[in-house]
Amino acid sequence: MLNHLSLLAANNSNAVWLGMSVLVAFFALIFLLVFFRYFGLWIQCVTTRANISLPSLLMMSLRKVSPTIIVRCKIMAVQAGLTRSYPITTKALEAHYLAGGNVPNVIRALIAAQRAGLTDLDWQTAAAIDLAGRDLLDAIRTSVYPKVIDCPDPKRGSTLSAVAKDGIELKVRARVTVRTNIKQLVGGATEETVIARVGQGIVQAIGSTASYKLVLANPDSISRTVLSEGLEAQTAFEIVSIDIADVDVGENIGARLQADQAEAQVRVAQAKAEEQRAAYTAAEQEMVALIQENRAKVVMAEAAIPLAISQALASGKLGLLDYYELRNIQADTKMRDSISGGEPTTK
């Protein structure tokens, strides 16, 4: 019985040691996997003085942050000397990554700005610009190497149409050289605003010119006038130059407007004449009606004459000889009218 208990205790002890060995081996395997996964990155941090520990690399993975991106960006910042100008901590890189920013692009942009001598850009400003949706690296390149944009935008039209004071249309195409203004990159207007302002300035400058010939003879005057208006205010760009690339003569807008005005005046005069003609026609019709009315009155009056004669004969006021004399006078008058070609006297 004792031997059996001793054997059972020995078996239990062996099982405990076996379980502990398996558990230790499991944790050791996990440690080795983690160690080999982050060992290369940790060695890079140690050799480049990036100051990122192995536990920090492990915690990055737990926070859903890519350790490879953070390590490479920190190494680029340290090797380029950015950390000597302003602090760029590992936590700041992780926070920008978690906020959805493009950490490598920001670091490369800061390095490019430092190489170009742009001292107005630091980590906080660069991170804010990147989170605002601007391509910071492209902005730095544009600040160093100015770019040329067409005015107007080729997608919306090939030329600008402006009319001088003499009524001649000019079709203008300009090229605007701009570079990024880092100080106004946050909150500054984009290229569309610059193109619109330059186009407005060109149209206004040509419109204030006395003759289109002056613009053709000296297109630089338009550029100088537009540049003096400070069109880059509240934009993310600084206008370096405005060059008039092409000027074409269009239509004679003034003559066309005058012709349209003359045609409109003719139509107004025709309308007034038609109105007067209608008034005269109406007046004529009224006179015709009045004539007919008067003729009716004459007929009625003539119809009353025989009655008056009969009453005069009956009352003795008119004798028979007087009546025949009256008839002779009427016949004589009728004959004279027919001889003269006039209208015969009504009976």
C-alpha positions as CSV (number, residue, x, y, z in Angstrom):
1,M,0.0,0.0,0.0
2,L,2.8,2.4,0.9
3,N,4.6,1.6,-2.3
4,H,1.5,2.3,-4.3
5,L,1.1,5.8,-2.6
6,S,4.8,6.6,-3.2
7,L,4.4,5.7,-6.9
8,L,1.3,7.9,-7.2
9,A,3.0,10.9,-5.5
10,A,6.0,10.5,-7.8
11,N,3.7,10.4,-10.9
12,N,1.9,13.6,-9.7
13,S,5.2,15.4,-9.1
14,N,6.4,14.4,-12.6
15,A,3.1,15.7,-14.1
16,V,3.5,19.1,-12.3
17,W,7.1,19.4,-13.5
18,L,6.0,18.5,-17.0
19,G,3.2,21.1,-17.0
20,M,5.5,23.8,-15.7
21,S,8.1,22.9,-18.3
22,V,5.5,23.1,-21.1
23,L,4.3,26.5,-19.7
24,V,7.9,27.8,-19.5
25,A,8.6,26.6,-23.0
26,F,5.4,28.3,-24.3
27,F,6.3,31.7,-22.8
28,A,9.9,31.2,-24.0
29,L,8.6,30.6,-27.5
30,I,6.4,33.7,-27.4
31,F,9.4,35.7,-26.1
32,L,11.6,34.4,-28.9
33,L,9.0,35.2,-31.5
34,V,8.5,38.7,-30.2
35,F,12.2,39.1,-29.8
36,F,13.0,38.0,-33.4
37,R,10.2,40.1,-34.8
38,Y,11.3,43.3,-33.2
39,F,15.0,42.6,-32.8
40,G,16.0,44.0,-36.2
41,L,14.0,47.2,-35.5
42,W,15.5,47.5,-32.0
43,I,19.0,47.1,-33.3
44,Q,18.4,49.9,-35.9
45,C,17.1,52.1,-33.1
46,V,20.2,51.4,-30.9
47,T,22.7,51.9,-33.7
48,T,21.1,55.1,-34.9
49,R,20.3,56.6,-31.5
50,A,16.6,56.7,-32.3
51,N,15.9,56.0,-28.6
52,I,13.0,53.5,-29.0
53,S,13.1,50.5,-26.6
54,L,12.0,47.0,-27.3
55,P,8.9,47.2,-25.0
56,S,7.9,50.4,-26.8
57,L,7.9,48.5,-30.1
58,L,5.7,45.8,-28.5
59,M,3.3,48.4,-27.2
60,M,3.1,50.0,-30.7
61,S,1.7,46.8,-32.1
62,L,-0.8,46.6,-29.2
63,R,-1.9,50.1,-30.0
64,K,-2.4,49.3,-33.7
65,V,0.6,51.4,-34.8
66,S,3.1,50.1,-37.4
67,P,6.5,49.9,-35.6
68,T,8.3,49.7,-38.9
69,I,6.9,53.1,-40.1
70,I,7.5,54.8,-36.7
71,V,11.1,53.5,-36.4
72,R,12.0,54.4,-40.0
73,C,10.6,57.9,-39.6
74,K,12.3,58.4,-36.2
75,I,15.6,57.3,-37.7
76,M,15.2,59.7,-40.7
77,A,14.4,62.6,-38.3
78,V,17.5,61.8,-36.1
79,Q,19.9,61.2,-39.0
80,A,18.7,64.5,-40.7
81,G,19.2,66.5,-37.5
82,L,15.5,67.4,-37.1
83,T,15.5,66.5,-33.4
84,R,18.2,69.2,-32.8
85,S,15.9,71.9,-34.1
86,Y,12.7,71.0,-32.4
87,P,11.6,67.9,-30.4
88,I,10.0,65.0,-32.4
89,T,9.1,62.4,-29.9
90,T,8.0,58.8,-30.5
91,K,4.7,59.5,-28.9
92,A,4.2,62.5,-31.3
93,L,4.8,60.2,-34.3
94,E,2.4,57.6,-32.9
95,A,-0.3,60.2,-32.3
96,H,0.0,61.5,-35.8
97,Y,-0.2,58.0,-37.2
98,L,-3.3,57.2,-35.1
99,A,-4.9,60.5,-36.3
100,G,-4.7,59.3,-39.9
101,G,-1.7,61.4,-40.9
102,N,1.0,60.5,-43.4
103,V,4.0,60.3,-41.0
104,P,6.7,59.5,-43.7
105,N,5.5,62.3,-45.9
106,V,5.7,64.8,-43.0
107,I,9.2,63.7,-42.1
108,R,10.4,63.9,-45.7
109,A,8.8,67.4,-46.0
110,L,10.5,68.6,-42.9
111,I,13.9,67.3,-44.2
112,A,13.3,69.0,-47.5
113,A,12.4,72.3,-45.7
114,Q,15.5,72.1,-43.6
115,R,17.7,71.5,-46.6
116,A,16.1,74.5,-48.4
117,G,16.6,76.8,-45.4
118,L,12.8,77.2,-44.6
119,T,12.9,77.9,-40.9
120,D,9.1,78.7,-40.6
121,L,8.1,75.0,-40.6
122,D,8.2,72.9,-37.4
123,W,6.7,69.5,-36.5
124,Q,3.5,70.9,-35.1
125,T,2.8,73.1,-38.1
126,A,3.7,70.3,-40.5
127,A,1.4,67.8,-38.7
128,A,-1.5,70.3,-38.8
129,I,-1.0,70.9,-42.5
130,D,-0.9,67.1,-43.2
131,L,-4.0,66.5,-41.2
132,A,-5.8,69.3,-43.0
133,G,-5.4,67.2,-46.2
134,R,-2.6,69.2,-47.9
135,D,0.3,67.4,-49.6
136,L,3.0,68.9,-47.5
137,L,5.9,67.5,-49.5
138,D,4.5,68.8,-52.7
139,A,4.0,72.2,-51.0
140,I,7.7,72.3,-50.0
141,R,8.8,71.4,-53.5
142,T,6.6,74.2,-54.9
143,S,8.2,76.6,-52.4
144,V,11.6,75.7,-53.6
145,Y,10.8,75.2,-57.2
146,P,7.9,77.6,-58.3
147,K,5.4,76.1,-60.6
148,V,3.5,77.5,-63.5
149,I,-0.3,77.4,-63.7
150,D,-2.5,78.4,-66.7
151,C,-5.0,81.1,-66.6
152,P,-7.8,80.4,-67.3
153,D,-7.9,76.7,-66.3
154,P,-7.8,74.6,-69.5
155,K,-10.6,72.5,-68.2
156,R,-13.0,75.5,-68.2
157,G,-11.9,77.5,-71.2
158,S,-8.9,78.2,-73.5
159,T,-8.8,82.0,-73.2
160,L,-10.1,85.0,-71.1
161,S,-12.5,87.4,-72.9
162,A,-12.1,91.1,-72.1
163,V,-13.3,94.2,-73.8
164,A,-11.4,97.5,-74.0
165,K,-13.0,100.9,-73.8
166,D,-13.1,101.2,-77.5
167,G,-15.4,98.1,-77.7
168,I,-12.8,95.6,-79.2
169,E,-12.8,92.2,-77.6
170,L,-9.4,90.7,-76.6
171,K,-8.9,87.0,-75.9
172,V,-6.0,86.5,-73.5
173,R,-4.2,83.5,-72.2
174,A,-1.8,84.0,-69.2
175,R,0.7,81.9,-67.3
176,V,1.1,82.5,-63.6
177,T,4.2,81.5,-61.7
178,V,3.5,80.8,-58.0
179,R,5.4,79.3,-55.1
180,T,4.0,78.0,-51.8
181,N,3.7,80.4,-48.9
182,I,4.3,78.2,-45.9
183,K,3.0,80.8,-43.4
184,Q,-0.4,80.8,-45.1
185,L,-0.6,77.2,-46.1
186,V,-3.0,76.5,-43.2
187,G,-6.3,78.1,-44.1
188,G,-5.0,79.7,-47.3
189,A,-7.0,79.5,-50.6
190,T,-6.0,77.0,-53.3
191,E,-4.9,77.3,-56.9
192,E,-8.5,77.8,-58.1
193,T,-8.8,81.1,-56.1
194,V,-5.5,82.3,-57.5
195,I,-6.6,81.6,-61.1
196,A,-10.0,83.3,-60.5
197,R,-8.4,86.4,-59.0
198,V,-5.8,86.7,-61.8
199,G,-8.5,86.3,-64.4
200,Q,-10.6,89.0,-62.8
201,G,-7.6,91.3,-62.6
202,I,-6.7,90.8,-66.3
203,V,-10.3,91.5,-67.4
204,Q,-10.5,94.6,-65.2
205,A,-7.1,95.9,-66.4
206,I,-8.1,95.5,-70.1
207,G,-11.5,97.0,-69.4
208,S,-9.9,100.2,-68.1
209,T,-7.6,100.5,-71.1
210,A,-8.6,103.2,-73.6
211,S,-7.8,101.1,-76.7
212,Y,-7.0,97.5,-77.5
213,K,-4.0,98.7,-79.4
214,L,-2.3,99.8,-76.2
215,V,-2.7,96.2,-74.8
216,L,-1.3,94.7,-78.0
217,A,1.6,97.1,-78.0
218,N,2.5,96.6,-74.3
219,P,1.0,93.5,-72.7
220,D,3.5,93.9,-69.8
221,S,1.4,96.8,-68.5
222,I,-1.5,94.4,-67.8
223,S,0.9,92.1,-65.9
224,R,2.2,95.0,-63.8
225,T,-1.3,96.3,-63.1
226,V,-2.5,92.8,-62.0
227,L,0.6,92.2,-59.8
228,S,0.1,95.5,-58.0
229,E,-3.3,94.5,-56.7
230,G,-2.0,91.9,-54.2
231,L,-4.0,89.0,-55.5
232,E,-2.2,86.4,-53.3
233,A,-3.7,87.7,-50.1
234,Q,-5.3,85.0,-47.9
235,T,-4.0,82.3,-50.3
236,A,-1.5,79.5,-49.9
237,F,0.7,80.9,-52.7
238,E,2.9,83.8,-53.5
239,I,2.6,85.1,-57.1
240,V,6.1,85.4,-58.6
241,S,5.1,86.6,-62.0
242,I,2.2,86.9,-64.4
243,D,3.1,86.5,-68.1
244,I,0.7,87.2,-70.9
245,A,1.3,84.2,-73.2
246,D,-1.1,85.1,-76.0
247,V,-3.4,87.9,-77.0
248,D,-5.9,87.6,-79.9
249,V,-8.3,90.2,-81.2
250,G,-11.9,89.1,-81.1
251,E,-15.2,90.7,-82.2
252,N,-16.0,94.4,-82.2
253,I,-18.4,94.2,-79.3
254,G,-19.0,98.0,-79.2
255,A,-20.1,98.1,-82.8
256,R,-22.3,95.0,-82.3
257,L,-23.9,96.6,-79.3
258,Q,-24.5,99.9,-81.2
259,A,-26.1,97.9,-84.0
260,D,-28.3,96.1,-81.6
261,Q,-29.2,99.4,-79.9
262,A,-30.0,100.9,-83.3
263,E,-32.1,97.9,-84.2
264,A,-33.9,98.2,-81.0
265,Q,-34.6,101.9,-81.6
266,V,-35.9,101.1,-85.1
267,R,-38.3,98.6,-83.5
268,V,-39.4,101.1,-81.0
269,A,-40.0,103.7,-83.8
270,Q,-41.9,101.1,-85.8
271,A,-44.0,100.3,-82.8
272,K,-44.8,104.0,-82.2
273,A,-45.6,104.5,-85.9
274,E,-47.9,101.5,-85.9
275,E,-49.6,102.9,-82.8
276,Q,-50.1,106.3,-84.5
277,R,-51.4,104.5,-87.7
278,A,-53.9,102.6,-85.6
279,A,-55.0,105.8,-83.9
280,Y,-55.4,107.5,-87.2
281,T,-57.3,104.5,-88.6
282,A,-59.6,104.6,-85.6
283,A,-60.1,108.3,-86.0
284,E,-60.9,107.8,-89.7
285,Q,-63.5,105.2,-88.9
286,E,-65.0,107.5,-86.4
287,M,-65.3,110.3,-89.1
288,V,-66.8,107.8,-91.6
289,A,-69.4,106.9,-88.9
290,L,-70.0,110.6,-88.3
291,I,-70.5,111.3,-92.0
292,Q,-73.0,108.4,-92.2
293,E,-74.8,109.8,-89.3
294,N,-75.0,113.3,-90.8
295,R,-76.1,111.9,-94.1
296,A,-78.9,110.1,-92.3
297,K,-79.9,113.4,-90.7
298,V,-79.9,115.1,-94.2
299,V,-82.1,112.3,-95.6
300,M,-84.5,112.7,-92.7
301,A,-84.5,116.4,-93.2
302,E,-85.2,116.0,-96.9
303,A,-88.0,113.6,-96.1
304,A,-89.6,116.3,-94.1
305,I,-89.6,118.8,-96.9
306,P,-92.6,117.5,-98.9
307,L,-94.6,117.3,-95.7
308,A,-93.7,120.9,-94.9
309,I,-94.6,122.0,-98.5
310,S,-98.0,120.2,-98.3
311,Q,-98.7,121.9,-95.0
312,A,-97.7,125.3,-96.4
313,L,-100.0,124.7,-99.4
314,A,-102.8,123.6,-97.2
315,S,-102.4,126.6,-94.9
316,G,-102.1,129.1,-97.8
317,K,-98.6,130.2,-96.8
318,L,-97.3,128.9,-100.2
319,G,-99.1,129.4,-103.4
320,L,-99.2,127.0,-106.4
321,L,-97.1,129.4,-108.5
322,D,-94.6,129.7,-105.8
323,Y,-94.3,125.9,-105.7
324,Y,-93.7,125.7,-109.4
325,E,-91.2,128.4,-109.2
326,L,-89.4,126.5,-106.5
327,R,-89.4,123.4,-108.7
328,N,-88.0,125.3,-111.6
329,I,-85.2,126.7,-109.4
330,Q,-84.4,123.1,-108.2
331,A,-84.3,121.8,-111.8
332,D,-82.1,124.7,-112.9
333,T,-79.7,124.0,-110.0
334,K,-79.6,120.3,-110.9
335,M,-78.8,121.1,-114.5
336,R,-76.0,123.4,-113.5
337,D,-74.6,120.7,-111.2
338,S,-74.6,118.1,-113.9
339,I,-72.9,120.5,-116.4
340,S,-70.2,121.4,-113.8
341,G,-69.6,117.8,-113.0
342,G,-70.6,118.2,-109.4
343,E,-72.8,115.9,-107.4
344,P,-76.5,116.5,-108.3
345,T,-78.5,118.2,-105.7
346,T,-80.8,115.8,-103.9
347,K,-84.4,116.2,-104.3
